[in-house]
């Protein structure tokens, strides 16, 4: 898998992700970066910017590209060890930039895991990795075939399911964090699906006073994550 960007590649190395090859811009030497790679015993090759652009489909690679082991997924069973957990469920978040930004907030707040559906969802792609700025290395991501079946498993193991909806009566500041919880952020345009909303124990909203009554999914997720985090 190809990843790119200085912090993204650095964190992959620090997290001991298998790195097969690193490519650096031959015309923009970065001695600190070279020293970092040398100390980690990571071999690199100097190539043209054109080659880096080809490897990344003309993305903002910052002069460094790496071929690494692809990101994998955890099994939902890791959440059922009997301890209190806080989980974020993303119900069909399709924009990879949103997913990357959300993973960055999840890592910052030390939420236990993120659950994604297999279909109609952004995957763990190079764009997600770049947007997450290395946070992807430290977040447990669980991919499930059916969100509602996953929700039922969570309920069977003592989780309370909290949905987000602009018409909810409660606000996000009323989320009960004394129990294991899974908070759901819905699709960027349509919100949560009907079946997912029906599976929730209760709904919360983020109050807004402006004329535009919606927030970007990653911003909404960040507000809620910082509310429920033990910081």
C-alpha positions as CSV (number, residue, x, y, z in Angstrom):
1,X,0.0,0.0,0.0
2,X,1.3,3.5,-0.9
3,X,1.2,6.2,1.8
4,X,2.6,9.7,1.6
5,X,3.4,12.8,3.7
6,X,6.1,13.3,6.3
7,X,4.1,12.7,9.5
8,X,2.2,9.8,7.9
9,X,5.3,7.9,7.0
10,X,7.2,8.8,10.2
11,X,4.4,7.5,12.3
12,X,4.2,4.3,10.3
13,X,7.9,3.7,11.0
14,X,7.5,4.6,14.7
15,X,4.6,2.2,15.0
16,X,6.7,-0.6,13.5
17,X,4.5,-1.0,10.4
18,X,6.4,-3.1,7.8
19,X,7.9,-0.6,5.4
20,X,8.9,-2.1,2.1
21,X,10.4,0.9,0.3
22,X,10.6,4.7,0.7
23,X,11.0,7.2,-2.1
24,X,12.3,10.7,-1.5
25,X,12.4,13.8,-3.7
26,X,15.9,14.0,-5.2
27,X,15.8,17.7,-5.5
28,X,14.4,18.6,-2.0
29,X,16.8,17.0,0.5
30,X,15.6,16.8,4.1
31,X,18.6,15.9,6.3
32,X,16.4,15.4,9.4
33,X,14.2,13.0,7.5
34,X,17.1,11.1,6.1
35,X,18.7,10.8,9.5
36,X,15.4,9.6,10.9
37,X,15.1,6.9,8.2
38,X,18.8,5.9,8.7
39,X,18.3,5.5,12.4
40,X,15.3,3.3,11.8
41,X,17.3,1.2,9.2
42,X,14.8,2.1,6.5
43,X,16.3,2.1,3.0
44,X,15.2,4.9,0.7
45,X,15.5,5.8,-3.0
46,X,15.9,9.3,-4.4
47,X,13.5,9.8,-7.3
48,X,12.1,12.7,-9.3
49,X,9.1,14.7,-8.2
50,X,7.3,13.3,-11.4
51,X,7.8,9.8,-10.1
52,X,6.4,10.8,-6.7
53,X,3.4,12.4,-8.4
54,X,2.8,9.2,-10.4
55,X,2.9,7.1,-7.2
56,X,0.4,9.3,-5.4
57,X,-1.8,10.3,-8.3
58,X,-0.6,13.9,-7.9
59,X,-1.5,14.2,-4.2
60,X,0.4,16.5,-1.7
61,X,3.2,14.0,-0.8
62,X,5.6,16.5,0.7
63,X,8.5,14.8,-1.0
64,X,8.1,11.4,0.6
65,X,6.2,8.3,-0.4
66,X,6.4,4.8,1.2
67,X,5.2,1.4,0.2
68,X,4.0,-0.3,3.4
69,X,1.9,-3.2,4.7
70,X,-1.8,-2.3,4.2
71,X,-3.9,-1.3,7.2
72,X,-6.0,-4.0,8.6
73,X,-9.2,-4.3,10.8
74,X,-9.9,-5.6,14.2
75,X,-12.7,-8.0,15.2
76,X,-15.6,-6.6,17.2
77,X,-14.9,-9.2,19.9
78,X,-12.0,-7.0,21.2
79,X,-14.7,-4.7,22.7
80,X,-16.2,-7.5,24.9
81,X,-13.6,-8.0,27.7
82,X,-15.9,-6.8,30.5
83,X,-14.4,-3.3,30.9
84,X,-16.2,-0.1,30.2
85,X,-15.7,1.1,26.6
86,X,-16.4,4.1,24.4
87,X,-16.9,3.4,20.7
88,X,-17.6,5.6,17.7
89,X,-19.8,4.1,14.9
90,X,-19.7,5.7,11.5
91,X,-22.9,5.0,9.6
92,X,-21.9,5.3,5.9
93,X,-19.3,8.1,6.2
94,X,-18.1,8.2,2.5
95,X,-15.6,11.1,2.3
96,X,-12.1,9.8,3.0
97,X,-11.1,13.2,4.3
98,X,-13.8,13.1,6.9
99,X,-12.8,9.6,7.9
100,X,-9.2,10.7,8.2
101,X,-10.1,13.7,10.3
102,X,-12.3,11.6,12.6
103,X,-9.5,9.1,13.1
104,X,-7.3,11.9,14.2
105,X,-9.8,13.1,16.8
106,X,-10.4,9.5,18.0
107,X,-6.7,9.1,18.6
108,X,-6.4,12.4,20.4
109,X,-9.3,11.5,22.7
110,X,-8.3,7.8,23.2
111,X,-11.7,6.4,22.3
112,X,-11.5,2.6,22.2
113,X,-12.5,1.9,18.6
114,X,-14.2,3.0,15.5
115,X,-16.7,0.8,13.7
116,X,-17.3,1.1,10.0
117,X,-19.7,-0.8,7.6
118,X,-18.1,-2.7,4.8
119,X,-20.3,-1.1,2.2
120,X,-21.0,2.5,1.5
121,X,-18.2,3.7,3.6
122,X,-14.7,5.2,3.1
123,X,-12.0,2.5,3.5
124,X,-8.6,2.8,5.0
125,X,-7.0,4.4,1.9
126,X,-3.8,6.5,1.4
127,X,-6.0,9.6,1.4
128,X,-7.4,8.6,4.8
129,X,-3.9,7.9,6.1
130,X,-2.6,11.3,4.9
131,X,-5.6,13.2,6.4
132,X,-5.2,11.3,9.7
133,X,-1.5,12.5,9.9
134,X,-0.3,9.3,11.4
135,X,-3.2,8.8,13.9
136,X,-4.4,5.8,11.8
137,X,-1.5,3.8,13.3
138,X,-2.9,4.0,16.8
139,X,-6.7,3.7,16.3
140,X,-8.5,0.3,16.4
141,X,-10.8,0.2,13.4
142,X,-13.5,-2.5,13.1
143,X,-15.2,-3.3,9.8
144,X,-18.5,-5.1,9.9
145,X,-20.8,-6.5,7.3
146,X,-24.0,-5.1,8.9
147,X,-24.1,-2.1,11.2
148,X,-27.4,-3.1,12.8
149,X,-26.2,-6.6,13.6
150,X,-23.0,-5.1,15.2
151,X,-25.2,-2.7,17.2
152,X,-27.2,-5.7,18.5
153,X,-23.9,-7.4,19.6
154,X,-22.9,-4.3,21.4
155,X,-26.3,-4.2,23.2
156,X,-26.0,-7.8,24.1
157,X,-22.7,-6.9,25.8
158,X,-24.0,-4.0,27.8
159,X,-23.4,-1.1,25.5
160,X,-25.8,1.8,25.3
161,X,-26.3,3.1,21.7
162,X,-26.4,6.9,21.2
163,X,-27.5,8.3,17.9
164,X,-27.0,11.8,16.6
165,X,-30.0,13.7,15.1
166,X,-30.6,17.4,14.8
167,X,-34.2,16.9,16.0
168,X,-33.3,15.1,19.2
169,X,-34.5,16.4,22.5
170,X,-31.3,15.8,24.5
171,X,-28.0,17.5,23.7
172,X,-24.6,15.8,23.3
173,X,-23.7,17.1,26.8
174,X,-26.3,14.8,28.3
175,X,-24.6,11.6,27.1
176,X,-24.2,9.2,30.0
177,X,-20.5,8.1,30.2
178,X,-20.9,6.0,33.3
179,X,-21.7,3.0,31.1
180,X,-20.2,1.5,27.9
181,X,-21.4,3.6,25.0
182,X,-21.4,3.6,21.2
183,X,-22.1,6.9,19.6
184,X,-23.2,7.0,16.0
185,X,-22.3,9.7,13.4
186,X,-24.4,9.4,10.3
187,X,-23.8,9.9,6.6
188,X,-22.6,13.4,5.5
189,X,-25.8,14.2,3.6
190,X,-28.5,11.9,4.9
191,X,-27.5,11.3,8.5
192,X,-28.2,7.9,10.1
193,X,-30.2,5.3,8.2
194,X,-33.7,4.6,9.4
195,X,-32.9,1.2,10.8
196,X,-29.8,2.4,12.6
197,X,-31.8,5.3,14.2
198,X,-34.4,2.7,15.3
199,X,-31.7,0.7,17.0
200,X,-30.6,3.6,19.2
201,X,-31.4,3.8,22.9
202,X,-31.6,7.5,22.7
203,X,-30.7,10.4,20.4
204,X,-28.7,13.6,21.0
205,X,-28.1,16.8,19.1
206,X,-25.5,19.5,18.9
207,X,-27.3,22.8,19.5
208,X,-26.7,25.5,16.9
209,X,-27.9,29.1,16.7
210,X,-26.8,30.0,13.2
211,X,-28.9,29.9,10.0
212,X,-27.0,26.9,8.6
213,X,-28.2,24.1,10.9
214,X,-25.6,21.4,10.1
215,X,-22.0,20.7,10.8
216,X,-19.4,18.7,8.9
217,X,-19.4,15.1,10.1
218,X,-15.8,15.3,11.3
219,X,-16.5,18.5,13.3
220,X,-19.6,16.9,14.9
221,X,-17.6,13.8,15.7
222,X,-14.8,15.9,17.3
223,X,-17.2,17.8,19.5
224,X,-18.9,14.6,20.8
225,X,-15.6,12.7,21.2
226,X,-14.2,15.5,23.4
227,X,-17.4,15.5,25.4
228,X,-17.3,11.8,26.2
229,X,-13.5,11.4,26.5
230,X,-11.8,11.0,29.9
231,X,-9.5,14.0,29.5
